[in-house]
Amino acid sequence: MESQIQQTLHFPQIDRVIRREGNSPEALIQILHGTQEILGYLPEEAQLYIAQQLKIPPTKVYGIVSFYNFFTMKKAAQHVISVCMGTACYVKGSGLLMKKLQELLGTKAGETTEDGRFSYREVRCLGACGMAPLISVDGDIYGRTTPDALPEILQKYTDQ
Ligand code: FES
């Protein structure tokens, strides 16, 4: 089975991430981050491929992916909301934004809404701390966001 996977799968994008981060088990989390940035999620095939390349058991990769909630195994939704949980945003209330999104969308972080339209996730500092707390939707930045502003922001994307 393993040799079959080795023969049939090839992920040049993941190869590039592994080259950049280093082909060693210690680099696993960074490799998973880099892979998710490219693919938008971490499908089982990609996890198996990474395990093979690092020569570690697939269960170890799966264990890490399922432990950290910034990793997702589900395909990204049509619109991806990133909530900055860096220090500046966190102290200005980004936790409340996460809570409000959960209430509005009825899903947990990393999950996709049933209609496939939205998912939201925590991210590290987005590099615009002066606008804290901020979220991005498909790369559009919304600074000094409040929980009350979220329905209107979501509505813009619901109509698309
Ligand atoms: S902490 Fe949120 S942008 Fe830096």
py3Dmol code that shows the C-alpha trace and the ligand (Angstrom):
import py3Dmol

protein = """\
ATOM      1  CA  MET A   1       0.000   0.000   0.000  1.00  0.00           C
ATOM      2  CA  GLU A   2       2.731   2.487   0.983  1.00  0.00           C
ATOM      3  CA  SER A   3       4.773   1.810  -2.138  1.00  0.00           C
ATOM      4  CA  GLN A   4       1.612   2.260  -4.195  1.00  0.00           C
ATOM      5  CA  ILE A   5       1.114   5.708  -2.655  1.00  0.00           C
ATOM      6  CA  GLN A   6       4.742   6.561  -3.275  1.00  0.00           C
ATOM      7  CA  GLN A   7       4.381   5.697  -6.933  1.00  0.00           C
ATOM      8  CA  THR A   8       1.124   7.473  -7.579  1.00  0.00           C
ATOM      9  CA  LEU A   9       1.478  10.701  -5.607  1.00  0.00           C
ATOM     10  CA  HIS A  10       3.737  13.579  -6.354  1.00  0.00           C
ATOM     11  CA  PHE A  11       3.330  17.039  -4.895  1.00  0.00           C
ATOM     12  CA  PRO A  12       5.912  19.433  -6.324  1.00  0.00           C
ATOM     13  CA  GLN A  13       4.495  22.272  -4.189  1.00  0.00           C
ATOM     14  CA  ILE A  14       5.054  20.245  -1.036  1.00  0.00           C
ATOM     15  CA  ASP A  15       8.537  19.299  -2.228  1.00  0.00           C
ATOM     16  CA  ARG A  16       9.353  22.993  -2.399  1.00  0.00           C
ATOM     17  CA  VAL A  17       8.073  23.565   1.159  1.00  0.00           C
ATOM     18  CA  ILE A  18      10.117  20.617   2.426  1.00  0.00           C
ATOM     19  CA  ARG A  19      13.229  21.926   0.694  1.00  0.00           C
ATOM     20  CA  ARG A  20      12.667  25.338   2.279  1.00  0.00           C
ATOM     21  CA  GLU A  21      11.936  24.099   5.801  1.00  0.00           C
ATOM     22  CA  GLY A  22      14.325  21.151   5.829  1.00  0.00           C
ATOM     23  CA  ASN A  23      13.614  17.470   5.325  1.00  0.00           C
ATOM     24  CA  SER A  24      13.468  16.478   8.967  1.00  0.00           C
ATOM     25  CA  PRO A  25      10.740  15.483  11.437  1.00  0.00           C
ATOM     26  CA  GLU A  26      11.555  18.572  13.538  1.00  0.00           C
ATOM     27  CA  ALA A  27      10.313  20.731  10.678  1.00  0.00           C
ATOM     28  CA  LEU A  28       6.935  18.968  10.518  1.00  0.00           C
ATOM     29  CA  ILE A  29       4.812  21.820  11.866  1.00  0.00           C
ATOM     30  CA  GLN A  30       6.413  24.386   9.566  1.00  0.00           C
ATOM     31  CA  ILE A  31       5.993  22.033   6.615  1.00  0.00           C
ATOM     32  CA  LEU A  32       2.322  21.574   7.451  1.00  0.00           C
ATOM     33  CA  HIS A  33       1.901  25.357   7.718  1.00  0.00           C
ATOM     34  CA  GLY A  34       3.549  25.913   4.353  1.00  0.00           C
ATOM     35  CA  THR A  35       1.461  23.181   2.756  1.00  0.00           C
ATOM     36  CA  GLN A  36      -1.778  24.573   4.117  1.00  0.00           C
ATOM     37  CA  GLU A  37      -0.894  28.039   2.876  1.00  0.00           C
ATOM     38  CA  ILE A  38      -0.586  26.602  -0.625  1.00  0.00           C
ATOM     39  CA  LEU A  39      -3.446  24.100  -0.714  1.00  0.00           C
ATOM     40  CA  GLY A  40      -5.777  25.915   1.674  1.00  0.00           C
ATOM     41  CA  TYR A  41      -6.192  22.703   3.703  1.00  0.00           C
ATOM     42  CA  LEU A  42      -4.387  19.474   4.485  1.00  0.00           C
ATOM     43  CA  PRO A  43      -5.993  16.571   2.627  1.00  0.00           C
ATOM     44  CA  GLU A  44      -5.163  13.017   3.649  1.00  0.00           C
ATOM     45  CA  GLU A  45      -3.067  12.468   0.525  1.00  0.00           C
ATOM     46  CA  ALA A  46      -0.855  15.434   1.371  1.00  0.00           C
ATOM     47  CA  GLN A  47      -0.425  14.193   4.945  1.00  0.00           C
ATOM     48  CA  LEU A  48       0.606  10.760   3.695  1.00  0.00           C
ATOM     49  CA  TYR A  49       3.029  12.291   1.254  1.00  0.00           C
ATOM     50  CA  ILE A  50       4.656  14.423   3.971  1.00  0.00           C
ATOM     51  CA  ALA A  51       4.928  11.383   6.252  1.00  0.00           C
ATOM     52  CA  GLN A  52       6.692   9.464   3.496  1.00  0.00           C
ATOM     53  CA  GLN A  53       9.082  12.263   2.699  1.00  0.00           C
ATOM     54  CA  LEU A  54      10.019  12.740   6.371  1.00  0.00           C
ATOM     55  CA  LYS A  55      10.051   8.975   6.973  1.00  0.00           C
ATOM     56  CA  ILE A  56       7.676   9.198   9.919  1.00  0.00           C
ATOM     57  CA  PRO A  57       4.416   7.317  10.571  1.00  0.00           C
ATOM     58  CA  PRO A  58       1.317   8.900   8.950  1.00  0.00           C
ATOM     59  CA  THR A  59      -0.396   8.706  12.358  1.00  0.00           C
ATOM     60  CA  LYS A  60       2.138  11.196  13.719  1.00  0.00           C
ATOM     61  CA  VAL A  61       1.273  13.699  10.991  1.00  0.00           C
ATOM     62  CA  TYR A  62      -2.438  13.124  11.510  1.00  0.00           C
ATOM     63  CA  GLY A  63      -1.974  13.578  15.275  1.00  0.00           C
ATOM     64  CA  ILE A  64      -0.384  17.002  14.784  1.00  0.00           C
ATOM     65  CA  VAL A  65      -2.937  18.136  12.203  1.00  0.00           C
ATOM     66  CA  SER A  66      -5.862  17.188  14.402  1.00  0.00           C
ATOM     67  CA  PHE A  67      -4.316  18.596  17.591  1.00  0.00           C
ATOM     68  CA  TYR A  68      -3.789  22.185  16.397  1.00  0.00           C
ATOM     69  CA  ASN A  69      -6.932  24.026  15.402  1.00  0.00           C
ATOM     70  CA  PHE A  70      -5.075  26.209  12.912  1.00  0.00           C
ATOM     71  CA  PHE A  71      -4.775  23.150  10.689  1.00  0.00           C
ATOM     72  CA  THR A  72      -7.766  21.993   8.726  1.00  0.00           C
ATOM     73  CA  MET A  73      -8.441  18.817   6.777  1.00  0.00           C
ATOM     74  CA  LYS A  74     -11.469  20.269   5.054  1.00  0.00           C
ATOM     75  CA  LYS A  75     -11.386  22.078   1.761  1.00  0.00           C
ATOM     76  CA  ALA A  76     -11.547  25.808   2.209  1.00  0.00           C
ATOM     77  CA  ALA A  77     -14.957  27.362   1.796  1.00  0.00           C
ATOM     78  CA  GLN A  78     -15.889  29.788  -0.958  1.00  0.00           C
ATOM     79  CA  HIS A  79     -14.939  32.638   1.400  1.00  0.00           C
ATOM     80  CA  VAL A  80     -12.242  32.249   4.023  1.00  0.00           C
ATOM     81  CA  ILE A  81     -12.247  34.560   7.041  1.00  0.00           C
ATOM     82  CA  SER A  82      -8.994  34.921   8.946  1.00  0.00           C
ATOM     83  CA  VAL A  83      -9.176  36.357  12.460  1.00  0.00           C
ATOM     84  CA  CYS A  84      -5.882  37.727  13.684  1.00  0.00           C
ATOM     85  CA  MET A  85      -5.034  36.376  17.119  1.00  0.00           C
ATOM     86  CA  GLY A  86      -1.678  38.119  17.363  1.00  0.00           C
ATOM     87  CA  THR A  87      -1.037  39.941  20.642  1.00  0.00           C
ATOM     88  CA  ALA A  88      -2.280  43.396  19.594  1.00  0.00           C
ATOM     89  CA  CYS A  89      -5.492  42.001  18.119  1.00  0.00           C
ATOM     90  CA  TYR A  90      -6.011  39.597  20.959  1.00  0.00           C
ATOM     91  CA  VAL A  91      -5.839  42.281  23.647  1.00  0.00           C
ATOM     92  CA  LYS A  92      -8.282  44.397  21.635  1.00  0.00           C
ATOM     93  CA  GLY A  93     -10.866  41.659  21.512  1.00  0.00           C
ATOM     94  CA  SER A  94     -10.299  39.291  18.610  1.00  0.00           C
ATOM     95  CA  GLY A  95     -11.524  36.480  20.864  1.00  0.00           C
ATOM     96  CA  LEU A  96     -14.939  38.174  20.825  1.00  0.00           C
ATOM     97  CA  LEU A  97     -14.830  38.216  17.022  1.00  0.00           C
ATOM     98  CA  MET A  98     -14.209  34.468  16.994  1.00  0.00           C
ATOM     99  CA  LYS A  99     -17.136  33.958  19.341  1.00  0.00           C
ATOM    100  CA  LYS A 100     -19.447  36.088  17.221  1.00  0.00           C
ATOM    101  CA  LEU A 101     -18.441  34.267  14.039  1.00  0.00           C
ATOM    102  CA  GLN A 102     -19.218  30.958  15.686  1.00  0.00           C
ATOM    103  CA  GLU A 103     -22.635  32.309  16.640  1.00  0.00           C
ATOM    104  CA  LEU A 104     -23.371  33.806  13.201  1.00  0.00           C
ATOM    105  CA  LEU A 105     -22.123  30.906  11.098  1.00  0.00           C
ATOM    106  CA  GLY A 106     -23.023  28.045  13.435  1.00  0.00           C
ATOM    107  CA  THR A 107     -19.655  26.362  12.882  1.00  0.00           C
ATOM    108  CA  LYS A 108     -16.421  26.011  14.786  1.00  0.00           C
ATOM    109  CA  ALA A 109     -13.127  27.495  13.611  1.00  0.00           C
ATOM    110  CA  GLY A 110     -11.737  25.517  10.685  1.00  0.00           C
ATOM    111  CA  GLU A 111     -15.106  24.079   9.662  1.00  0.00           C
ATOM    112  CA  THR A 112     -17.058  25.067   6.582  1.00  0.00           C
ATOM    113  CA  THR A 113     -20.682  26.175   6.725  1.00  0.00           C
ATOM    114  CA  GLU A 114     -23.184  23.699   5.315  1.00  0.00           C
ATOM    115  CA  ASP A 115     -23.757  25.799   2.199  1.00  0.00           C
ATOM    116  CA  GLY A 116     -20.001  25.754   1.577  1.00  0.00           C
ATOM    117  CA  ARG A 117     -19.868  29.531   1.676  1.00  0.00           C
ATOM    118  CA  PHE A 118     -17.748  30.416   4.727  1.00  0.00           C
ATOM    119  CA  SER A 119     -15.065  29.127   6.971  1.00  0.00           C
ATOM    120  CA  TYR A 120     -13.079  31.051   9.551  1.00  0.00           C
ATOM    121  CA  ARG A 121      -9.826  30.440  11.305  1.00  0.00           C
ATOM    122  CA  GLU A 122      -7.314  31.984  13.656  1.00  0.00           C
ATOM    123  CA  VAL A 123      -4.116  33.303  12.169  1.00  0.00           C
ATOM    124  CA  ARG A 124      -0.984  34.842  13.588  1.00  0.00           C
ATOM    125  CA  CYS A 125      -0.153  38.552  13.277  1.00  0.00           C
ATOM    126  CA  LEU A 126      -1.233  39.857   9.875  1.00  0.00           C
ATOM    127  CA  GLY A 127       1.238  42.719  10.084  1.00  0.00           C
ATOM    128  CA  ALA A 128      -1.192  45.621  10.529  1.00  0.00           C
ATOM    129  CA  CYS A 129      -1.301  45.840  14.324  1.00  0.00           C
ATOM    130  CA  GLY A 130      -2.217  49.570  14.244  1.00  0.00           C
ATOM    131  CA  MET A 131      -5.653  48.495  12.942  1.00  0.00           C
ATOM    132  CA  ALA A 132      -6.256  45.902  15.663  1.00  0.00           C
ATOM    133  CA  PRO A 133      -8.399  43.960  15.989  1.00  0.00           C
ATOM    134  CA  LEU A 134      -8.621  42.908  12.396  1.00  0.00           C
ATOM    135  CA  ILE A 135      -9.969  40.202  10.190  1.00  0.00           C
ATOM    136  CA  SER A 136      -9.457  39.461   6.541  1.00  0.00           C
ATOM    137  CA  VAL A 137     -12.010  37.959   4.191  1.00  0.00           C
ATOM    138  CA  ASP A 138     -10.485  36.477   1.047  1.00  0.00           C
ATOM    139  CA  GLY A 139      -7.546  38.812   1.628  1.00  0.00           C
ATOM    140  CA  ASP A 140      -9.679  41.988   2.137  1.00  0.00           C
ATOM    141  CA  ILE A 141      -8.649  43.570   5.435  1.00  0.00           C
ATOM    142  CA  TYR A 142     -11.211  44.919   7.916  1.00  0.00           C
ATOM    143  CA  GLY A 143      -9.506  46.863  10.704  1.00  0.00           C
ATOM    144  CA  ARG A 144     -10.861  47.906  14.107  1.00  0.00           C
ATOM    145  CA  THR A 145     -13.600  45.353  13.683  1.00  0.00           C
ATOM    146  CA  THR A 146     -16.260  44.882  16.312  1.00  0.00           C
ATOM    147  CA  PRO A 147     -18.571  41.898  16.766  1.00  0.00           C
ATOM    148  CA  ASP A 148     -21.506  44.132  15.774  1.00  0.00           C
ATOM    149  CA  ALA A 149     -19.866  44.934  12.432  1.00  0.00           C
ATOM    150  CA  LEU A 150     -19.540  41.285  11.426  1.00  0.00           C
ATOM    151  CA  PRO A 151     -23.074  40.671  10.059  1.00  0.00           C
ATOM    152  CA  GLU A 152     -22.674  43.514   7.578  1.00  0.00           C
ATOM    153  CA  ILE A 153     -19.235  42.310   6.497  1.00  0.00           C
ATOM    154  CA  LEU A 154     -20.536  38.765   5.969  1.00  0.00           C
ATOM    155  CA  GLN A 155     -23.505  40.059   4.024  1.00  0.00           C
ATOM    156  CA  LYS A 156     -21.202  41.545   1.378  1.00  0.00           C
ATOM    157  CA  TYR A 157     -19.863  38.075   0.642  1.00  0.00           C
ATOM    158  CA  THR A 158     -23.185  36.290   0.981  1.00  0.00           C
ATOM    159  CA  ASP A 159     -24.408  38.172  -2.074  1.00  0.00           C
ATOM    160  CA  GLN A 160     -21.420  37.197  -4.214  1.00  0.00           C
TER     161      GLN A 160
END
"""
ligand_1 = """\
4
FES
S -1.542 41.371 16.051
Fe -3.132 41.487 14.601
S -2.210 42.501 12.941
Fe -0.591 42.258 14.359
"""
view = py3Dmol.view(width=600, height=400)
view.addModel(protein, "pdb")
view.setStyle({"model": 0}, {"cartoon": {"style": "trace"}})
view.addModel(ligand_1, "xyz")
view.setStyle({"model": 1}, {"stick": {}})
view.zoomTo()
view.show()
